[in-house]
Amino acid sequence: MRASELFGARTVKRIRNVLATVWLLLTLGATHAAPAAQPPALVSILDGEAALLRDSGRFGAAEGVRLAAGDLLETGPQTRLLRLEFTDGVIVDLGPSTRAFVAPRLGTRGQAVAAHVYVLRGWFKLIQPAGGAPVPAGVLTPAYALGEPAGQQVAAVDADGGFQLFCEAGAVALQDRAARPVPPPVRLKAGEFFARRGSGKAAVAPRPTPAFIQSVPRSFLDPLPTRAALFKGREVAPRRLGDLAYADAAPWLAAEPVLRSHFATRWRALARRPDFRAGLVEHMREHPEWDRVVFPEKYRPKPPAQAPAAPPRPAGVRTY
């Protein structure tokens, strides 16, 4: 029996129209589907050792590893250079003993702050290749935000809050992230040097100090070619070294408030691990956001107080 005889010619025609529409939608969806988000950066040069903190693991960074937004990098004291090449052409070189957060998206006072990297401490060199399209984002540090970068800038972020930057070429705008009211950005041009020691007053000089020049990583002095094209079409997986330990996470857990809140959410599940929990408890003063995670019972609503029971009436007393 034909389908038209079983359901009727009109019904069959409607079914065919519906199926044709569904097929068309599926075809268009397959043809015009949004491409998968491309990793924002690639490790193109690694001279020395570096660790990659991703999810709940610690990995060994390597040339060709593609980095996702949110990855954390840590270079060793003897590391000479770790180069990150971003998809928009921006290059960030990291020096020894440096901690960096790749492509952070952090909400600050109701606004999303975007950057290529957040450097918690250590050395970095920001390079905007000649002829590249202007990029609004740059580098975040605990004290300053580098915006509107052009040319090359070399900077050192100290653990005590100090910050030094040499505008080697081009120009850059430095925005104080802590001062209130928000001051206008400090704009540096080629050759100028900016420095602030700890919580002291910032100063701009026409040239860097000899001490700064002597301390700049040697690998930052020589021009290096881009190498991202060498890894096109190749996937390099980082080697897992072990679980993320509290000691690995501690510098980020004790960072500025917006970062502490971010990681209290991101690493919340790690509080169930006895070793990680022990570190949290021991250093709770440095990251009080975790108190609610580790000791949720302290924050549960207390049961309503019950009214005291009426005292018993003496024998023989009548009430009306």
N, C-alpha and C positions, 0 to 999 in steps of 0.2 A: 504494500500500500504506500502510495506517495504521501509525502508530508503535507501537500496541499489538500489531499483528500482527508487526512486525519485531523488537521488543525484549521483548515480553511485557507484560501488563497491570500486573504488580507493579513491574517495572522502570520503566515510564513513570510510575507513581504516585510512586515514590521520586524520580525526576528532577524532577517537578513540585513536590514538597515542598521539595527542596533549592533550586530556583530561587525558590520563594516566600519561603523563609527569607532567601536572599541579597538579594532585592528589599527585604524588610522591614528588614534591617540597613542597607542603603544608604539607604533612605528615612529611617530614624531618624538615621543619621549626618548626612544633609544637613539634617535638621530641627533637631537638637540639637548641631550642630558648634559648638565653642568659637569665639567671635568673635575676630577678629584683635586682637592686643594694641594698645591705644590709646596713641598717643604720650603721654608723661607731661606734657609742657609745651607751651605755645604762646607765641610772641613776640607780645604784644598791643600793646606800645608800644615804639617805637624813636625816640629823639630824638638823632640823631647817627649815627655810623658804628660798625658792629660786624662782626666776622668770625666765621664758623662753620667750625670744623675738623671734618670728617666723613670717615671712611675715609682715603683718600689725597689728598683735595682740600681746598682753601680756598674758602669760599663767602661771599657777602655776605648777612648776616642781613637780614631784612625783616619788617615787621608781617604776621602771618598765617602765618609759617613754623612748622610743627609740628616739635618737637624730639624726637629719639629718645634713649633712655638711652645715655650714652657720648659724646654730642655735646659739643664744647668751644666756649666762647664767649670772645671777646676784644673788649673795647670800647676805643675810641680815647681819647686824652687829652682831647679836646674833646667827647666824648659826654656828654650830660646824663642820659640815662636809657635803660635797656633793661629792660623789664618782662617777667617770666615768670609766666604763670598756669598752675598745675598742675591736673590733673584732680580732685584732692581738695580744691580750693578755696584751697590755700596760694599766696601770691604772694611772689615774690622779685624785688626791684628791684636792678639792678646799676648802679653809678656809673661814672665815668671810669677808664680804665687798670685795668680789672678782668679777671681771667681766672677762668673758672668751668667746672666739669665737671658736666654735667647727669645727675642720677639715677645716681650711681656705685654700683656693687656691688663693693666691694673687700673681699677677705679680709684680716683683721688678727688675727694670733695665733689662727688657727683659727676665727674668727668672721666672718660676713658683716656688714659695716657698711653700712646703707642710709641714704641722705640724699636730700633734694631736690636739693641742689647741693653741690659741694665748691668753695670759693672759695680759690684759690691765693694771690691777693693782690688788693687793691683794696677797693672799698666795696660793701656790700650792705645791703638793708633787707628783713627778714623780716616778713611780715604774715600773721597768722592771722585771717581775717574773723570778726566777731562772730557767734555762733550756729553756727559751723562745728564739725564733729565733731573731737574731739581727735586729733592725729596724733603718733605717737611719733618720727617722723623730723623732722629739721630741716636744719641746715647743718653741714657739716664744714669745718674750716680746718686748716692744718698743726699748730696748737697746741691747738685746742679743738674740741669738738663741742657744738652747740646742740641740746638736746633738750627735749621737752615744751613747745614754744613756744605762747604765747597772747598775743594783742595784737600789739604791734609792737616790733621791735628794730632798731637801726641800728648797724652795726659797720664797723670798718676793719681790714684785714689788711695789715700791713707786710711788705716783702720781707725784713727782718732778723729776722722772727719775732715782732715786736710785735703786740699785739692790743688793741683797744679796743671796748667795746660799751656802748651806752646803751639801757636798757630803757625805751622811751618809754611803753609801756602794757602791761598784763598781767603776764606773768611768763615766766621762762625758766631752764633749768638749764644750766650750763656745766661740761663735763667735760674736765679736763686729759687730753690724749691721750698725753703723753710721760712723765709722772711715774710712778715705780715705788717703792713699791707704789701702786696706783691710789687716789687720794684720793677722798673723797666729792665730789659735784658742788657747785659754788657756785650757789646759787639767788638770782636777782635778782628784785625786784619793781619795780613801776612807779616811775620816777624815778631808780633807782639806776644807777650808772656803774661799769664794770669796766675796768681797764687793766693791761697788763703791757708794759713796754718791753724789747724784745729778750729776753735771758735773765734779766732782773731779776725781782724779787718782784712778784706780783700784788697789787692792792689794789682794794677796793670803796669807793666814795664815795657819799654821798647824792644827788649831782647831778653832771652832766658838767662837765668843765673848760671855761673860755671858749675855749681853743685848739681843743678838739674841736668845740665848737658852730660856731666860725668856719670849720672845715674841712669840715663836713658838706656834701655836694652840695646845692645849692639845690633841685634837683628832688625831694629826699627830704622837703622840708618841707611840701609841699602835698598834701592828700588827692586821690587820683585814682580815678575809677570803674573797675570791671572792664570789660573789653572782649572777653572771649573769645567771648561770644554773637554778636558782630558777624561772626565768622569761621566760624560753624557751617555746615558743608556746603561750605566753600570750601577749596581746596587751593592754597597759595602755595608755589611751588618756589623755593628759594634759587638765586641766580645764581652759577655757578661762576666763580671768579676765577683759578684756576690750580691747579697741583699743590702739595701740602703740602711746604713747604721745611723744611730743618733748623732755620732760625731760628724758624719758627712752633712747632715741637715742642720746642725746646730748654728752655724753662722747665719743661715737664712732665717731660722726660727727666732733669732734675736735681732733681726734687722729692724727697719722702720715699721711703724704700725700697719701700713697698707700691705706690706709683705708678710708680716706676721699673721694677719687675718687671712691672707691668701693661702698660706701654707697650712694654717690650722684647718682649713677646709680640704685642701688638696691631699694632705697626708693623714687625714683623720683616722683612716683604717689602721695605720701603723701603730696607733696607741694601744691596739690589742696585743701587740707583740711584747712579751715581758722585757726584753732588752731595751726596746725603744721607749717603753713606758717608764722604765727605771730612770733613763736619762731625762725624760720630761719632768718627772717628779723631783729629781735632784736639782734641776735648774729652772724650776717653775717661775722664779722671780724674773727671769730674763724673757719669758714669753707667757705672761699671765693668761693669754687667750686660750691656752690649753687646759686651764683649770676646769673649765666647764666640760671639756671633752673627757679628761681623766677622772674627774669626780662629779659625774652628773647628778648624783644623789644630793649634793649640796645645793643644787639649784631647782630641785623639784618643789612644787607648791606644798606648803605645810598644811596638814589637816586643820580644819577650823577648830578653835578651842571650844570645848564643851562647857556648858554652864555648870557651876558647882552644884552638887546634890543638896537638896534642902536638909537641914539638920533634923534628926528624929524628934517627934513631939514627946514631951514627958508623959508618963503614964497618968491617966486620969484627967488629962486636960482635954476639954472639948472645944472644937472650933466651930464657928457659925459663919 
